[in-house]
Amino acid sequence: VQLVESGGGLVQAGGSLRLSCVASGITFDKCAIAWFRQAPGKEREFVTAISWSTGSTLYADSVKGRFTISRDNAKNTVYLQMNSLKPEDTAVYYCGARRGAMVGRSTVYDYWGQGTQVTVSS
């Protein structure tokens, strides 16, 4: 299984970014893909997740109404559209995959990408 994130960068507060996670080697119809983030000195934090088979989604309260997760079955890609970004969104964003249902705990995800840096300036 391989997960490759892209799309991070530097943006001003209030701006937008779209992250991508290209997945391969996994049985998509029975998996969940999630985005987590980790700021310096902090634990990895759940952001959002999507069930590949149903398209159901789950969001952390801190990003509800600002972030949107989606998937493109044909491209084996999950997207994270981030709008109204705040300086506290600054972190390395990781894509994770697991066989089974969406869960908001990083410890149950079996596969991870290398991460992409998102920096929001004030």
N, CA, C and O of each residue as an XYZ file, in Angstrom:
488
protein
N       0.853     -1.186      0.000
C       0.000      0.000      0.000
C       0.891      1.239      0.000
O       1.869      1.329      0.742
N       0.524      2.177     -0.846
C       1.282      3.423     -0.916
C       0.317      4.597     -0.928
O      -0.677      4.595     -1.653
N       0.624      5.593     -0.117
C      -0.142      6.830     -0.066
C       0.814      7.979     -0.331
O       1.872      8.071      0.292
N       0.443      8.852     -1.253
C       1.310      9.970     -1.611
C       0.496     11.251     -1.533
O      -0.458     11.439     -2.288
N       0.884     12.140     -0.603
C       0.194     13.421     -0.436
C       0.893     14.506     -1.256
O       2.089     14.430     -1.540
N       0.122     15.497     -1.618
C       0.663     16.682     -2.280
C      -0.298     17.832     -2.077
O      -1.429     17.648     -1.629
N       0.178     19.041     -2.418
C      -0.699     20.195     -2.389
C      -0.468     21.162     -1.247
O      -1.114     22.209     -1.187
N       0.436     20.837     -0.342
C       0.698     21.751      0.752
C       1.425     23.003      0.279
O       1.857     23.095     -0.869
N       1.551     23.965      1.192
C       2.241     25.195      0.840
C       2.009     26.264      1.876
O       1.518     26.007      2.975
N       2.380     27.484      1.493
C       2.232     28.658      2.358
C       1.063     29.490      1.851
O       0.980     29.799      0.662
N       0.170     29.849      2.750
C      -1.002     30.633      2.370
C      -1.322     31.618      3.495
O      -1.026     31.357      4.661
N      -1.919     32.732      3.140
C      -2.317     33.709      4.150
C      -3.611     33.274      4.822
O      -4.404     32.530      4.246
N      -3.813     33.742      6.033
C      -5.049     33.452      6.746
C      -6.251     33.880      5.898
O      -6.247     34.944      5.279
N      -7.264     33.033      5.887
C      -8.432     33.282      5.059
C      -8.353     32.654      3.684
O      -9.348     32.607      2.960
N      -7.180     32.173      3.320
C      -6.989     31.574      2.010
C      -7.392     30.110      1.960
O      -7.931     29.563      2.922
N      -7.120     29.484      0.813
C      -7.525     28.096      0.580
C      -6.368     27.278      0.022
O      -5.461     27.807     -0.620
N      -6.422     25.991      0.281
C      -5.517     25.023     -0.314
C      -6.287     23.733     -0.550
O      -7.257     23.446      0.151
N      -5.850     22.948     -1.546
C      -6.425     21.624     -1.741
C      -5.308     20.589     -1.696
O      -4.369     20.629     -2.491
N      -5.427     19.688     -0.777
C      -4.474     18.588     -0.652
C      -4.999     17.364     -1.401
O      -6.207     17.153     -1.506
N      -4.066     16.564     -1.918
C      -4.420     15.319     -2.601
C      -3.690     14.153     -1.955
O      -2.568     14.295     -1.469
N      -4.341     13.006     -1.957
C      -3.733     11.776     -1.465
C      -4.028     10.695     -2.499
O      -5.172     10.265     -2.645
N      -3.007     10.262     -3.206
C      -3.157      9.205     -4.195
C      -2.831      7.876     -3.529
O      -1.746      7.694     -2.977
N      -3.784      6.951     -3.588
C      -3.636      5.660     -2.917
C      -3.486      4.540     -3.925
O      -4.099      4.559     -4.993
N      -2.668      3.569     -3.575
C      -2.508      2.393     -4.427
C      -2.252      1.171     -3.567
O      -1.747      1.271     -2.449
N      -2.612      0.011     -4.112
C      -2.321     -1.241     -3.419
C      -3.272     -1.606     -2.312
O      -2.973     -2.480     -1.499
N      -4.432     -0.941     -2.266
C      -5.372     -1.218     -1.190
C      -6.715     -1.624     -1.787
O      -7.053     -1.214     -2.897
N      -7.473     -2.423     -1.059
C      -8.815     -2.805     -1.495
C      -9.765     -1.667     -1.146
O     -10.207     -1.535     -0.005
N     -10.068     -0.855     -2.139
C     -10.753      0.404     -1.869
C     -12.164      0.234     -1.341
O     -12.628      1.069     -0.565
N     -12.857     -0.819     -1.737
C     -14.257     -0.915     -1.351
C     -14.435     -1.284      0.114
O     -15.569     -1.336      0.591
N     -13.373     -1.538      0.833
C     -13.495     -1.886      2.242
C     -12.566     -1.056      3.110
O     -12.096     -1.523      4.148
N     -12.301      0.170      2.689
C     -11.338      0.945      3.460
C     -11.863      2.331      3.781
O     -12.831      2.808      3.189
N     -11.203      2.955      4.722
C     -11.440      4.351      5.054
C     -10.129      5.103      4.885
O      -9.056      4.600      5.219
N     -10.238      6.311      4.361
C      -9.087      7.192      4.194
C      -9.302      8.407      5.072
O     -10.394      8.974      5.092
N      -8.283      8.808      5.792
C      -8.414      9.932      6.710
C      -7.261     10.909      6.532
O      -6.188     10.563      6.039
N      -7.518     12.116      6.943
C      -6.477     13.139      7.050
C      -6.269     13.436      8.531
O      -7.216     13.658      9.286
N      -5.011     13.431      8.912
C      -4.595     13.856     10.236
C      -3.591     14.988     10.058
O      -3.067     15.198      8.964
N      -3.332     15.702     11.122
C      -2.304     16.745     11.065
C      -1.516     16.741     12.369
O      -2.004     16.338     13.425
N      -0.286     17.203     12.247
C       0.588     17.250     13.417
C       1.405     18.523     13.389
O       2.205     18.750     12.481
N       1.189     19.352     14.402
C       1.958     20.584     14.565
C       3.170     20.289     15.444
O       3.162     19.313     16.195
N       4.213     21.118     15.361
C       5.424     20.882     16.157
C       5.103     20.789     17.642
O       4.416     21.650     18.193
N       5.602     19.741     18.284
C       5.413     19.575     19.715
C       4.040     19.072     20.126
O       3.743     18.978     21.317
N       3.193     18.744     19.143
C       1.836     18.280     19.457
C       1.618     16.877     18.913
O       2.359     16.405     18.051
N       0.585     16.218     19.433
C       0.244     14.892     18.955
C      -0.473     14.985     17.600
O      -1.008     16.029     17.225
N      -0.462     13.867     16.890
C      -1.181     13.815     15.622
C      -2.679     13.929     15.900
O      -3.216     13.248     16.774
N      -3.338     14.799     15.143
C      -4.723     15.175     15.396
C      -5.604     14.784     14.218
O      -5.250     15.021     13.063
N      -6.754     14.185     14.517
C      -7.703     13.822     13.472
C      -8.310     15.070     12.844
O      -8.657     16.019     13.547
N      -8.438     15.066     11.515
C      -9.044     16.174     10.787
C     -10.363     15.733     10.154
O     -11.413     16.319     10.420
N     -10.303     14.703      9.319
C     -11.488     14.235      8.616
C     -11.228     12.845      8.032
O     -10.079     12.432      7.881
N     -12.306     12.130      7.706
C     -12.175     10.813      7.108
C     -13.341     10.567      6.158
O     -14.394     11.197      6.255
N     -13.120      9.629      5.234
C     -14.167      9.259      4.279
C     -14.171      7.749      4.097
O     -13.117      7.115      4.036
N     -15.366      7.183      4.012
C     -15.522      5.776      3.688
C     -15.488      5.637      2.177
O     -16.288      6.249      1.469
N     -14.548      4.819      1.683
C     -14.397      4.751      0.229
C     -15.649      4.179     -0.438
O     -16.030      4.630     -1.519
N     -16.279      3.212      0.178
C     -17.410      2.547     -0.469
C     -18.685      3.372     -0.427
O     -19.431      3.398     -1.406
N     -18.951      4.048      0.686
C     -20.223      4.764      0.827
C     -20.100      6.260      0.606
O     -21.089      6.926      0.298
N     -18.898      6.796      0.761
C     -18.717      8.238      0.668
C     -19.096      8.978      1.935
O     -19.062     10.209      1.966
N     -19.454      8.253      2.977
C     -19.766      8.914      4.245
C     -18.524      9.611      4.782
O     -17.397      9.172      4.550
N     -18.748     10.699      5.500
C     -17.625     11.489      5.981
C     -17.734     11.766      7.474
O     -18.799     11.651      8.080
N     -16.605     12.129      8.032
C     -16.503     12.448      9.458
C     -15.536     13.615      9.593
O     -14.485     13.629      8.952
N     -15.884     14.595     10.425
C     -15.044     15.786     10.568
C     -14.780     16.085     12.032
O     -15.626     15.847     12.895
N     -13.590     16.611     12.299
C     -13.313     17.174     13.602
C     -14.074     18.491     13.729
O     -14.274     19.197     12.741
N     -14.496     18.814     14.942
C     -15.261     20.047     15.141
C     -14.486     21.283     14.694
O     -15.074     22.258     14.227
N     -13.177     21.237     14.838
C     -12.353     22.404     14.535
C     -12.331     22.766     13.050
O     -11.946     23.878     12.690
N     -12.740     21.837     12.188
C     -12.670     22.103     10.747
C     -14.042     22.049     10.069
O     -14.149     22.328      8.875
N     -15.074     21.700     10.808
C     -16.411     21.618     10.217
C     -16.807     22.946      9.604
O     -16.631     24.001     10.212
N     -17.343     22.886      8.395
C     -17.766     24.093      7.711
C     -16.653     24.794      6.950
O     -16.920     25.705      6.166
N     -15.403     24.382      7.171
C     -14.273     24.994      6.460
C     -13.566     23.999      5.550
O     -13.105     24.364      4.468
N     -13.479     22.764      5.974
C     -12.776     21.732      5.208
C     -13.781     20.755      4.611
O     -14.830     20.488      5.198
N     -13.446     20.229      3.438
C     -14.287     19.228      2.790
C     -13.418     18.102      2.248
O     -12.449     18.343      1.528
N     -13.774     16.866      2.601
C     -13.067     15.703      2.073
C     -13.913     15.099      0.961
O     -15.140     15.064      1.049
N     -13.242     14.623     -0.085
C     -13.948     13.987     -1.191
C     -13.035     12.950     -1.822
O     -11.841     12.896     -1.528
N     -13.611     12.121     -2.697
C     -12.797     11.094     -3.355
C     -13.134     11.034     -4.826
O     -14.246     11.358     -5.243
N     -12.154     10.615     -5.606
C     -12.324     10.385     -7.037
C     -11.964      8.933     -7.269
O     -10.788      8.569     -7.280
N     -12.991      8.096     -7.457
C     -12.750      6.660     -7.591
C     -11.856      6.337     -8.784
O     -10.995      5.461     -8.703
N     -12.059      7.034     -9.868
C     -11.301      6.733    -11.088
C      -9.816      7.019    -10.924
O      -8.974      6.381    -11.556
N      -9.504      7.998    -10.059
C      -8.109      8.395     -9.877
C      -7.509      7.846     -8.591
O      -6.353      8.127     -8.272
N      -8.290      7.062     -7.852
C      -7.823      6.528     -6.559
C      -7.262      7.632     -5.675
O      -6.224      7.466     -5.035
N      -7.953      8.744     -5.648
C      -7.449      9.936     -4.973
C      -8.489     10.481     -3.999
O      -9.683     10.524     -4.295
N      -8.005     10.894     -2.838
C      -8.823     11.597     -1.860
C      -8.320     13.026     -1.775
O      -7.114     13.274     -1.750
N      -9.250     13.958     -1.731
C      -8.912     15.375     -1.671
C      -9.332     15.961     -0.332
O     -10.288     15.509      0.298
N      -8.589     16.977      0.080
C      -8.975     17.766      1.243
C      -8.975     19.226      0.810
O      -7.921     19.842      0.647
N     -10.161     19.761      0.628
C     -10.321     21.181      0.304
C     -10.383     21.960      1.604
O     -11.259     21.730      2.438
N      -9.454     22.877      1.770
C      -9.362     23.655      3.008
C      -9.610     25.117      2.693
O      -8.837     25.740      1.966
N     -10.679     25.663      3.233
C     -11.044     27.063      3.037
C     -10.981     27.804      4.355
O     -10.947     27.193      5.423
N     -10.965     29.119      4.274
C     -10.939     29.960      5.485
C      -9.849     29.496      6.448
O     -10.089     29.329      7.644
N      -8.682     29.296      5.922
C      -7.580     28.768      6.740
C      -7.172     29.751      7.826
O      -7.225     30.968      7.651
N      -6.763     29.181      8.952
C      -6.349     29.962     10.115
C      -4.902     29.589     10.467
O      -4.444     28.500     10.121
N      -4.194     30.474     11.143
C      -2.822     30.127     11.547
C      -2.751     28.837     12.356
O      -1.754     28.119     12.282
N      -3.782     28.534     13.120
C      -3.767     27.301     13.924
C      -3.951     26.047     13.075
O      -3.851     24.938     13.601
N      -4.213     26.190     11.799
C      -4.258     25.035     10.900
C      -2.864     24.632     10.428
O      -2.704     23.610      9.760
N      -1.865     25.424     10.771
C      -0.495     25.120     10.373
C      -0.039     23.800     10.966
O      -0.096     23.601     12.180
N       0.418     22.892     10.100
C       0.830     21.559     10.536
C       1.322     20.778      9.325
O       1.180     21.214      8.183
N       1.900     19.622      9.601
C       2.126     18.643      8.540
C       0.863     17.794      8.454
O       0.396     17.249      9.455
N       0.324     17.689      7.259
C      -0.916     16.940      7.038
C      -0.568     15.569      6.458
O       0.166     15.452      5.477
N      -1.121     14.533      7.100
C      -0.861     13.161      6.702
C      -2.155     12.488      6.241
O      -3.234     12.713      6.790
N      -2.004     11.667      5.227
C      -3.085     10.827      4.751
C      -2.884      9.427      5.330
O      -1.781      8.882      5.278
N      -3.951      8.851      5.881
C      -3.877      7.514      6.452
C      -4.966      6.623      5.884
O      -6.025      7.110      5.487
N      -4.713      5.317      5.843
C      -5.699      4.368      5.335
C      -5.807      3.182      6.274
O      -4.831      2.771      6.900
N      -7.024      2.637      6.358
C      -7.241      1.446      7.172
C      -8.326      0.615      6.527
O      -9.179      1.136      5.808
N      -8.290     -0.669      6.783
C      -9.362     -1.561      6.352
C     -10.448     -1.506      7.406
O     -10.206     -1.817      8.572
N     -11.645     -1.110      6.998
C     -12.723     -1.015      7.958
C     -13.328      0.371      7.983
O     -13.153      1.166      7.060
N     -14.047      0.643      9.067
C     -14.820      1.873      9.171
C     -13.939      3.078      9.498
O     -12.785      2.939      9.904
N     -14.517      4.259      9.309
C     -13.847      5.501      9.671
C     -13.704      5.564     11.187
O     -14.628      5.246     11.936
N     -12.526      5.981     11.609
C     -12.242      6.139     13.029
C     -11.387      7.379     13.189
O     -10.561      7.689     12.330
N     -11.583      8.084     14.285
C     -10.830      9.306     14.501
C      -9.564      9.147     15.316
O      -9.036     10.136     15.823
N      -9.063      7.931     15.456
C      -7.826      7.662     16.208
C      -6.732      7.237     15.248
O      -6.905      6.318     14.448
N      -5.593      7.928     15.344
C      -4.501      7.646     14.411
C      -3.921      6.252     14.603
O      -3.375      5.677     13.661
N      -4.030      5.702     15.806
C      -3.377      4.431     16.112
C      -3.970      3.250     15.359
O      -3.329      2.204     15.254
N      -5.184      3.396     14.832
C      -5.812      2.262     14.144
C      -5.618      2.316     12.641
O      -6.096      1.435     11.926
N      -4.938      3.316     12.157
C      -4.672      3.394     10.726
C      -3.375      2.643     10.415
O      -2.356      2.803     11.088
N      -3.456      1.822      9.374
C      -2.368      0.900      9.079
C      -1.309      1.491      8.157
O      -0.142      1.102      8.212
N      -1.709      2.409      7.329
C      -0.811      2.937      6.305
C      -0.830      4.463      6.328
O      -1.859      5.093      6.571
N       0.346      5.032      6.067
C       0.499      6.483      6.099
C       1.329      6.975      4.930
O       2.216      6.284      4.428
N       1.006      8.215      4.508
C       1.858      8.886      3.543
C       2.987      9.615      4.255
O       3.127      9.537      5.475
N       3.784     10.321      3.472
C       4.963     10.994      4.015
C       4.627     12.354      4.612
O       5.444     12.927      5.333
N       3.443     12.879      4.327
C       3.023     14.166      4.863
C       3.319     15.318      3.930
O       4.234     15.254      3.109
N       2.534     16.372      4.064
C       2.750     17.599      3.297
C       2.539     18.781      4.232
O       1.580     18.817      5.002
N       3.445     19.743      4.154
C       3.433     20.880      5.082
C       2.426     21.924      4.629
O       2.396     22.315      3.463
N       1.604     22.366      5.571
C       0.685     23.484      5.354
C       1.046     24.563      6.370
O       1.063     24.317      7.576
N       1.332     25.755      5.867
C       1.672     26.883      6.729
C       0.734     28.034      6.418
O       0.626     28.475      5.273
N       0.050     28.521      7.464
C      -0.895     29.616      7.305
C      -0.340     30.823      8.064
O      -0.169     30.776      9.282
N      -0.068     31.881      7.345
C       0.474     33.076      7.966
C      -0.641     34.037      8.362
O      -1.686     34.106      7.716
N      -0.393     34.771      9.433
C      -1.423     35.702      9.940
C      -1.284     37.072      9.308
O      -2.062     37.975      9.616
